[in-house]
Amino acid sequence: MQSRILSILFILVCLFGISTNIHAQEINPEENNNPVILYSATPKKYEIGGIKVEGVTNYEDYVLIGLSGLSVGQKITVPGDEITTAIKRYWRHGLFSDVRIEAEKIVGDKIYLKIILTQRPRIAEITYHGVKKSEREDLEAKLGMAKGSQITPNLVDRAKLLIKRHFDDKGFKNAEVNIIERNIEGNKEQVNVDIMIDKKEKVKVHQITIDGNTVLTDKKLKRIMKKTNEKNKLVNMFRTKKFIEEKYEEDKQLIIDKYNELGYRDAQIVVDSITPYDDRTVDIYMRIEEGNQYYLRNVTWVGNTIYPSDYLAAKLRMKSGDVYNQKLLGERTTGDEDAIGNDYYNQGYVFFSLDPVEVNIVGDSIDLEMRIMEGPQATINKVRINGNDRLYENIVRRELRTKPGDLFNKDALERSYREIAQMGHFNPENIQPDVQPDATNGTVDINWNLESKPNDQIEFSAGWGQTGVIGKLSLKFTNFSMANLFRKNDNYRGIIPQGDGQTLTVSGQTNGSYYQSYSISFLDPWFGGKRPNSLSVSAFFSVQTDISSNYYNSAYMNNFYNYYSGYGSYYNNYYNNYESYYDPDKSIKMYGLSVGWGKRLRWPDDYFTLSAELSFQRFILKDWSYLYIRLNNGEYMTTGSSNNLSLGFTLARNSTDNPIFPRRGSEFMASVHLTPPYSLFSDKDYSTYGKDDYDQAASVYKWIEYHKWKFKAKTYTALSGAQKCPVIMTRTEFGLLGHYNKYKKSPFETFYVGGDGMTGYSVSYASETVALRGYENGSLTPYGSEGYAYVRLGAELRYPLMLENSTSIYALGFVEGGNAWTDVSKFNPFSLKRSAGIGVRIFLPMVGMMGLDWAYGFDKVNGSSDYSGSQFHFILGQEF
């Protein structure tokens, strides 16, 4: 009894103490510093009189206060939700490891708050463990973790997820990731971060088991799956064997698509499972229900007013009794270039829709109702160009086929994409036309999102020749502006005036005294600025000298003496050390000037261009013995001059989709260059003219004459619709150099066939170089002979390795054949020298296209007893 009384007294004392505290909290004195807020007390309304922030030095106070959502003058309840919500807001940002909000003082009905924050440390260094340099660079670009950024739990979790996903996509499904923060002694504000990655082994497919299939065999179904293939199978030697779940899901859809293509519309994979076989492989099981095969019975059209039903039925290419091919149905309605949908889009019906509805199924027959909603024709409202920082905007706009006020046209949109890509100033892989239809007013806005890329090129090279070092410097400015030479205070003027998309090329090549060559050219693709009519002007000068005869006499006697004195061989060093035997009295000088004009045609289509060129070249020979022009007096022409005045016409067509790595389209060029037929206007007998007089014989070539015909064609075919896909390129070309008089055949403009096709200074004045890999340079037109006809055929299989703004790289394998003949009458396109090989091409914006090829020539040339065999070729520049 006594203990119960004591317990009751103890409880009463406690209750009295609590009520006293509550009363004291509710009735605040006039000023209460550092008050204690009891959350068991009755909430009271206060006005925030002030807010202070402590603990963070690298953010302004107003920024940190703004994160809380609290403000001076705000009415809050204490205790209440406002303070709790503010604390949650700080935690949600993830920038702080500790958050407290205290009442610094209470004055009347005003409360003064103090926010105390502990900031999370920033990253001082990031170290990746267990990955290669290239993998580290890929991860750095994806993760977004950088030095100086704050490390938060969200950042760490996101980094782990992205790393796992990155390696999962590469087949490393068991990769383990651990991110460790290491404190830095004496620096509490920063930490070092170690990202520990254990990729484990790639997970591959051990076995694929398929049940329930009767229409398609296991073998066919496994071949349909593109990215999920069994290891240790010979048929999968060149196919990926790693298991990626995302690709597996895509492959399952490919199987269903194949059944739908064969008319099995109800086919489905009812069960599939992935089970580990061991640590590095998995087994896949799937069971298929194929269902029945269906056929088309009736196809009716509803809602069409623009095109009649018969026309649409013919375009569909599916008739009664055909297998119900859902793949073909999709292609003919929207997928193909000549699909029904594109007919409507090209007439401005952007809001068009076509919905094939299965209205009736009887047994194995299906009735289709093609429900069309045509909608109104849409005009183009606004065309915006984004990302262009190289050209004046009108230079880009003049290439567009999509202009405000025109009806929308899908073909025009695709053609505009091609024209912008062909300009070369923007990354063709990232040109993004963004079409924004507006159904309320029946218009379309088109935003061209471009990524500028440098397109000017500089070539600096040096090599060693018989006469010493040969250096070359070439500058190509592809965004030149002639008009800006005479303007002041223009944004595009700069050191090199630019902005108009014109091309200026300046080139020099020299060996010092022995050889010098200089050229300059200018091209305006839109001369006058109103129509795509091009104007080109070019000029060049070169001089090449020979070795003094004293060198050969001295070298001969020295070697003769050394041989009989027992020093080395007779031919040792006979042809070395040319540098000191410069002879200015033996030379060939060349001058040239040309003017060209081109026009874009509208017929047969506007991919065609027609151009004309008037050119003049002058050759001055001074005791020069390398042209092998045999005169009627029996001598070779070594001294004299020749002039070449010609008029050329070129018909060309280029429909390729990309100037660097074309995937589809074609190029072709047919040209003829003619000189006046001087011999037809003369009564001279050129078979005997100058027989006894050198000067008279040499005058036969004072004005050279010829007619030169060339044809070149290339086609490009992509083997899939993906951006990175194999592409087949085929090539056909031939050339003929004819004459008006067989006794006055031109020694110039001949063909120099074989090798890498790069022009060397020793032949550039007389011949056109033609590549044929697998053979030495010029080996099909040997030294001292002239090529008056040639043919070249070939095919390449190309695969892109990298297609970026800064660099494009693709690998290739090729087969080709060609030949050259010393007389047009001997031309035989079936008598070819064959070769095959592999190579790589690299395009760098400041350098252009470079390449290295290895080829094997399978045939003998010019009576040689040996096959051409293995050859390496360095390629600089892009061939037609």
TIZAPA-371429 format. One record per residue (C-alpha): x, y, z. Coordinates in steps of 0.1 Angstrom, whole numbers, plus 5000, padded with zeros to 4 digits. Last residue first. Layout:
% TIZAPA-371429
XYZ ...
//
This chain:
% TIZAPA-371429
537251093920 540251023942 540651183976 544051313987 547251153999 547750783994 550750574005 551050253986 552649923997 553349653971 553449273971 553849083938 554449233904 555048893889 558548823876 559748743841 559049103829 557649133794 555949463800 554149363832 553649023849 550448963867 548948893901 549749233918 549349213955 548149523974 548849694007 547250034011 547850334033 545650634033 545351004038 542351234031 542551594041 545151754063 543452024084 540151834086 541751494091 540351204070 541950864076 541750584050 542750224055 543949944032 543549594019 544549413988 543849273954 545449303919 544849223883 546449343851 543749353825 543249253789 539449253787 539249633782 541249603750 542749933735 545349833709 543950083684 544450363709 548150313708 550750283737 548350083758 547450093795 546049833818 543549783846 542349553873 540849583908 540049403939 539649583972 539449564010 538749874030 539050024065 537450354075 538550644096 536950984100 538451244124 537551574140 533751564135 533551194141 532950894119 535250614133 535850264121 533750284090 533649964068 534449964031 534249684005 535949803973 535449713937 537549773906 537949853869 540650063853 541150123816 543950303797 544650453763 547450673748 550150573774 553550693763 556750493764 560250603775 559850483811 557250213813 553550273809 552149983830 554950043855 553950403861 554250373898 554850013908 552049763907 549649623933 547449933932 546450083899 546450463901 546250693871 548750983866 548051223838 551151283817 553651543805 554251813831 553451593861 555951323851 559151403871 557251623896 555351323910 551551303909 550051053932 548250763915 549450503940 550950253916 550250213879 549350413848 550950733834 548450843808 549251093780 548451473781 551651553763 553551383735 550651463711 550551273679 551551463648 552351193623 549051013631 547151323622 544051433641 545051243672 543351053700 544051023737 541650773752 540650723789 538850463809 536950433842 534750193861 534550173899 532349993924 532050083960 530349843985 529549984019 529649804052 527549964080 528050224107 524950444102 522650144100 520450084070 522349774058 524649674030 525150024018 525650053980 527950313965 528550353927 531450503909 531950623873 534750773852 534850843815 537551023796 538151143761 541151343748 541351503714 544751603703 546951883689 550252033699 551252383687 555052413684 555052033680 555752033642 558252313648 560652053661 561151913626 561752253611 564352333638 565951993634 566252013596 566751713573 563451533578 561751853588 558351743573 558451383561 555351233576 553951573584 553251653548 552352023551 549152153536 547952293569 544452353582 543951983590 547251983609 546152253632 543152053645 542252303673 542652143707 539951933723 539251813757 536351563763 534751473795 532351213810 531951203848 529950983871 529350963908 526750753925 524450733954 524650543987 526950514017 529450784010 532250834036 533851174032 531551364007 528351214021 524951134004 526251073969 524251203940 526951333918 526551383880 529051513856 529251643820 532651793813 533652003783 537252103776 538852363753 542552343746 545552553738 548752363743 551952533732 555352363726 558852523727 562252413715 565252213726 565351843733 563251683706 564651333700 566551283667 565551083637 565051373614 561251313616 561351393652 561151143681 559551303712 561151113741 560251373767 563351323789 566251483769 566051853778 568652073760 566352373768 562652293765 559952553770 556452423775 553452653773 550052573787 546652733778 543252643792 539652703784 537252503806 533652423802 531252273828 527952093828 526451973861 523851693867 522251633901 519451863889 517751593869 517751493832 517551793830 517752073855 521452143850 523952303874 526252523855 530052543853 532652793841 536452743839 539452963832 542952813828 546552943829 549752753825 553452803824 556052533821 559852543820 562152253811 565752263818 569352203808 571452523808 570852563845 573152273853 573252173890 576051923897 576451973934 573251793944 573651483923 575551303950 574750943938 574350773905 577650603901 577950533938 579250173931 578650083895 582149943890 582149753922 584249823953 587849943955 590249703937 592249963917 590549853885 587149933900 588150253916 589550393884 586350313864 584250443893 586150773892 586050793854 582350733852 581550973881 583551253865 581851193830 578451173846 578951483867 580451683838 577151613819 575451853844 572351723860 568951853847 566752143856 563052163864 560952483862 557352523872 554652793869 550852763876 547652943871 544052883880 540653043876 537252883885 533753013881 530652823892 527052873883 524752783913 522553093907 522153423926 525553483943 527353623913 529453313909 527953053931 530652783934 533453043934 536752863928 540253013929 543652853920 547252923927 550352723916 554052723922 556652463911 560452463916 562952203908 566752183906 567852493924 565952453956 564052133957 560752303956 556952263958 554552553963 550852563966 548052823971 544452713970 541552953974 538052813977 534853013980 532352944009 531453314013 532553364050 536253424049 538853694046 542253544058 543653754086 540153824099 537253934076 534453734090 533153984115 533454274090 535054594100 536454674066 535554534032 537854504002 539354164008 535954064022 534554043986 537053763978 535653554006 537453224014 535652934032 537652644016 541152784022 543652534009 547352584017 550052374002 553652344012 556052103995 559652014001 562051803981 565351723997 568251623975 568651583937 567951213935 564951253958 564451283995 561151384009 559351664026 555751734033 553552024045 549852014035 547352244050 543652214047 540652434055 537552234065 537152304102 533852164114 530552324122 527752124138 524352194123 520852184137 518552274108 515152374123 512152334100 508852484110 505752334094 502352494087 498652404089 497552664114 496452444142 498252134130 501752284136 504352044122 507952074137 510551914115 514051904130 516651854103 519751704121 523151724105 525351514128 527051264105 527551524078 529751734101 529552084087 531752284064 532052034036 529552184013 528451834003 526751784037 524652094032 523651983997 522751634010 520551754038 518751994014 518051693991 516551504020 514251804028 513351853991 512451483989 510151524019 508351824004 506552084025 504752334003 506852653998 506152974018 509452964037 512152774019 513152404020 515452333990 518352464009 521752543993 521052923991 520352914029 523952804037 525553094019 522753324031 523853254067 527353384062 529653094069 531652964098 529552984130 526552774119 525152594149 521452664142 519752744110 516052824112 513452774085 510052924094 506552874079 506852594054 503452514039 501252224050 498652064028 495451974048 494651624062 495051304043 493551064068 493750714051 492150394064 493450094044 490949824051 492449474051 490449154047 492348854060 492248484050 493348184069 489948104083 487948414079 489448724094 487749064088 488449424095 492249394098 493049764098 495949924079 496250284093 497550554069 498250904082 498751234065 499551544086 502551634065 500451644033 502751874014 502751693980 506051523988 504651394020 501651234002 503851043977 506250964006 503450784025 502750553996 506350433996 508750523968 511750563991 510550264010 509450264047 505950424049 503150224032 505249994010 507749914037 505149854064 503149614042 506249434030 507049354067 503449254074 503548994046 500048844045 500948584018 499348683985 495948563974 494448903969 497049163960 500149333976 502249563955 501149863976 501950113948 499549933925 496849943952 497450313957 496950383919 493850173918 492450353949 492750693933 495250943947 494251283962 490851173976 491750883999 489550824029 488950454026 490950194005 489949834003 492249524003 490549184000 491748824006 495248854019 496748524032 497548394067 499848124080 498747964113 500347994147 504147984152 504247924190 507847954199 509747824229 513047984239 516147874258 519348054261 522447924279 524948154294 528748184293 531648314314 531048204349 529447884339 526247784321 524248074335 520548064326 518648294303 515048204297 512348234271 508748124270 505848224247 507848364218 505048474195 503748404160 500148524155 500848704122 502448404106 502348544070 506048484061 506948844069 505248804103 507448504110 510548714101 509349004123 508848754152 512448644149 513748994145 511849084177 513848814196 516948964181 516149304196 515649154230 518948974227 520549304218 519349464251 520449154270 524049164257 525748834253 529048824235 529348604204 529748864177 529848734142 532848664120 533348304131 529648244136 529347974110 532347794126 530547764159 532647784191 530448054206 526748074200 525248394185 523148684198 523848994178 522248924145 519548664153 518148564119 521048314116 519848144148 516348114133 517647964101 519647704119 516847614143 514647544113 511747774103 508247644097 508447374124 509347574155 508047464189 511447454207 514647654204 517847594224 520747844221 524047734236 527147884251 526448254246 529148484258 529848674290 532948874288 535348794316 535649004348 535449374343 536849454378 536649824382 537950024412 537150394409 539450574434 538450924445 540751164462 539051394487 538751764492 537452014519 539051854549 542551924537 545251844562 545551484553 543451414522 540551174527 540150884504 536750824488 536250474473 534150384443 533550004438 532449854405 532149484396 531649364360 529649044357 527849144325 530949224306 529449194271 530249544258 526849684267 527249544302 530549734303 528850064299 525849964320 527949884349 529950204345 526650404342 525150244374 528350294394 528550664383 524950724392 525350574427 528450794433 526851104420 523751044441 525850984472 527551314466 531051414455 531351784448 532951884416 536552024416 538051754394 535351604372 532751334374 530451364343 530150994340 529850944302 532851144289 535151014317 533950664310 534950684273 538350824283 538950544308 538050284282 540650434258 543250434286 542550074295 540649974326 541349804360 541850114382 540550464374 541950754395 540051074401 541851354419 540851654440 537051584442 535051824464 534051754500 530351764512 529452084529 528452094565 525552334570 524252534600 521152744592 520553014620 517053144624 515753464641 512153444653 509753734655 506553724676 508253894706 511953864701 513053504696 516753414693 519153194674 516452934665 518352654649 518352484615 520752194611 522052014580 524951764577 526651594547 525651874523 525551894485 522951624480 520351874467 517551664483 519251694517 518952074516 515252054505 514551814533 515852064558 513552334544 510552094546 511152024583 511452394590 508152474572 506352164587 505952304622 507352364657 507252654654 504852764627 506052994600 505153344587 507653474561 509153814567 512653704559 512653404535 512553024537 512652804506 515752634519 517752664486 517153034486 519053064519 522052904503 522053134473 521453444495 524453344516 526853334486 528553004481 532252914486 532252964524 529852704538 529552634576 527152904587 524053074573 522053354590 518353424586 516453714600 513053824614 511053524604 507553584616 506253344642 503153134647 503052894677 502952514679 501852374714 504852214730 505951854724 508351974698 510252164724 512252444709 515152554731 515752924729 519253054720 518553404732 515053484746 513953844743 510553974756 510053654777 508353364761 505053234775 504452904756 507852764764 507452844802 504052694802 505352384786 508152364811 505752404841 503452144827 506351904824 507451964861 503951924874 503451594855 506751464870 505651554906 502251384901 503951064888 506251054918 503251104943 501350814927 504350584929 504850674966 501250584974 501550244956 504750174976 502850245009 500050005000 
//
